[in-house]
Amino acid sequence: MPLNRLIIKQFRNIEACDIELSTGFNFLIGPNGSGKTSVLEAIYLLGHGRSFKSSLTGRIITNECDELFVHGRFLNSDQFELPIGINKQRDGTTEVKISGQSGQKLAQLAQILPLQLIHTEGFELLTDGPKHRRSFIDWGVFHTEPAFYDAWGRFKRLNKQRNALLKTATSYRELSYWDQEMARLAENINAWRQQYVDELKNHAEQICQAFLPEFDIKVNYYRGWEKSTPYQSILEDNFVRDQALGYTFSGPNKADLKIKVNGTPVEDVLSRGQLKLMVCALRVAQGQHLTQKTGKQCIYLIDDFASELDGQRRKRLADCLKETKAQVFVSSITESQIADMHDNNGKMFHVEHGTIEQG
């Protein structure tokens, strides 16, 4: 379900643009600071309700403007054009429109517009804490298990309440009622995550192997507490420890995706170029799984395509992305860097000083 039109107003240095898009590759070419990354950022905002570069709305609204708008039109499986849009104001107010209807939720945008982002800070998926890898898993579960979003939200709210109670409780009895519901939610969340990783695992390992044939790569799931113990027992047995810590130590909020290369943690083995290639492989595998599972096509956003990748590695990624037949947005400083991706179906856009023109 690709975007066929994108309208951006008052977003960073882009005062206004209205462009018709290719359903395949869309190339954004321009020097650093020209605004090409801002186009990717605006598409990401349209699908997630937030920027991938700043959590502060005021920083992404054009100077001296009070609000920004990003609107898109995409074709669904019946080739029916559906308009979607998001408006953000400096006071933090957000309005989402879907098919002309106001008051829609950000989660609905995310369902409509599944996005995969590959950018220069993307190494955090492999090198930083488990939060990023947990989000990676949850992106897939969100798009394949309808009950996950509400269950995960309720678990996080209950966990926050439990942590507050730990500071005042004099016995476990005061927490037992809440823990029963937390345990039920935790087991469901874990089952959905485990099933998702089991389905993704072989495919992800195969693509990683194709991208990095010199390594033996293994992907495994850790649920956040001892595998052989029900979560209800974990909560009860560790009440005293949790009380001393002031928070719940174990649970689905500690889940992780364990990735090893030749039996060693990935960050200890791979170079920056190899790390980027593995991130690309994992993102592509996840997008392909989404299509196989739901029929939806993922949209890929690739910022600074050539960074950290030599010519051979760029070609591997280009060939893999072409095979997905998905819509892809690629930013690059020069046309020569994306030569392996360019074909007759793609569109080239030149970006300079926030102005976007089709080349």
Secondary structure as UniProt FT lines:
FT   STRAND          3..11
FT   TURN            12..13
FT   STRAND          14..20
FT   STRAND          25..29
FT   TURN            32..33
FT   HELIX           36..48
FT   HELIX           57..60
FT   TURN            63..64
FT   STRAND          67..75
FT   TURN            77..78
FT   STRAND          81..89
FT   TURN            90..91
FT   STRAND          94..98
FT   TURN            99..100
FT   HELIX           106..112
FT   STRAND          115..118
FT   TURN            120..123
FT   HELIX           124..127
FT   HELIX           130..144
FT   TURN            146..147
FT   HELIX           148..166
FT   TURN            167..168
FT   HELIX           173..211
FT   TURN            213..214
FT   STRAND          217..222
FT   TURN            227..228
FT   HELIX           231..237
FT   HELIX           239..245
FT   HELIX           252..254
FT   STRAND          256..261
FT   TURN            262..263
FT   STRAND          264..265
FT   HELIX           266..268
FT   HELIX           272..294
FT   STRAND          299..302
FT   TURN            305..308
FT   HELIX           311..324
FT   STRAND          327..332
FT   HELIX           335..338
FT   TURN            339..341
FT   TURN            344..345
FT   STRAND          347..352
FT   TURN            353..354
FT   STRAND          355..358
//
